[in-house]
């Protein structure tokens, strides 16, 4: 495995927002929220092409 695999269910902007909100409410700082937002932005840009 290469470590990074394409997923058949790309993350959406709405999903990223839910992740960010949940981590903020729970006081967690896993940095996953920023990675989720970046992935959602990338997926939105690719879909717009």
N, C-alpha and C positions, 0 to 999 in steps of 0.2 A: 504494500500500500504506500501511496505517496504522502499520506498525511492529510491532504486536502482533497476532498472528493466533491464532485458536483452533486447537488441534491435535486430530487425531482419536485420538491416543494420549496421554492425559494422564499425567503423571508420578505414580508411586505412592510411598507411603512407603518401600517396600523399595528402589526405584530411588534415591530421595533419600539413603537411608542408604548405599547403595553408592557414590554420588558423593562423599559426605562422607568415607567411609573412604578412598577412593582418593586424594582430595586431601590428606588428612592424612598418608597413607603417603608421598606424593611431595613433601611439603613445599610444595605449591603454595598460594597465597593469591589465588585468582581471584575470590572472593566468589560464584562460581557455586553452591557447595555450599549457602550460605544461601538463595539464590534458589530452588534446587531444593527445599529443605525447605519454604519458604513456599508454593511451587506445589503440592506434595504435600498440605500441610495444607488449602489452599483446595479442592483437588479432593476430598479426603476429606469436607470439610464439605458441599460441594455434593452429593456422592453420598448423604450421610446425610439430605438433605431429602426 
